[in-house]
Amino acid sequence: MCQLCYRFFSPDMLAPHHIKTVGSGGGDVLGNLISLCAECHTRVHTSGKWVLYEALKSRIVADDPEDYETQINEIKDRLNI
């Protein structure tokens, strides 16, 4: 499944995408990779980090506003924004 548009694809139709680039210190670890379909992968690379930021932000589940802010800041840090 694409982790941006939530459509289902066979595994060979998905590509890994680094949340924090390798050049910025991100590694090839599961916590730094998401699976994207070709369309969403292109969208992220052409539209910039904000597409990915909005998608990751929409997945935050937090009852406490401070926890929400902490998670927002972690996403921003991972994306270098």
N, C-alpha and C positions, 0 to 999 in steps of 0.2 A: 504494500500500500504506500502511496506517495504521502509523505508526512506534511505536505503543504496543501494539496487539494483533496486529500483523503480518498482518491479514487484507487481502485484495486488494479494492479498490474502484475504480470508474472515477474519473478525476480530478475530475469534477464532484461527487463524493460525499465529497471530502476537503476539509478546511479547514486553513489555516495557523494555527499556534499559536506565539506568542512564548515562548521559553524564559525569557528575562529580559524583563520587561515594558518597554514603551516608556517608561513613567513612571519606571522605575528605570534608564534609560539604555540599554536594549536597543534595537536598531534592526531595520529590515526587511532584514536581510542573511541569507543562507542559513545561516550558522553559528548564527544565533539563532532559526531557524524549524524547526518539524517539522510534518509532515502528519498530521492526525488525522481519523479517521472521526467522525461526529456523536456516537456513543455514547461514545467515548473522550474527545472534546473536552468533553462535558458532565461526564464523570467527573473530569477534571482540574480543571475549574472548580468543581465541587461538593465534591470531596474534598480539594482543596488541592494544594500543591506536592509533597507527599511521594509521591503516585502517580507524578508525573513524575520525581522524584528516583530512586525505585526502578527505574523503567524505564531511565533513562539510566545508572544505576550498573550495571545488569545487562549492559550492552553494553560495558563497559570490558574491553579486552584488554591486559594488561600482565604481563610476565614478572618485572619487578622490583617488589618491594613499595613502594619509594619512588615509582616511576612511578605505581603504583596510587593511592597517597595523593595525589599531585599531581593526578591526574585527578579524584579524589573532591572535592578542594578546589576545583577549577575548576568542577565541577558545582554545588557549594554556593554558590560566588560568583555564578554565573550565575542561580541561583534565589533569591538573597538569603536563604539559610537558614544 
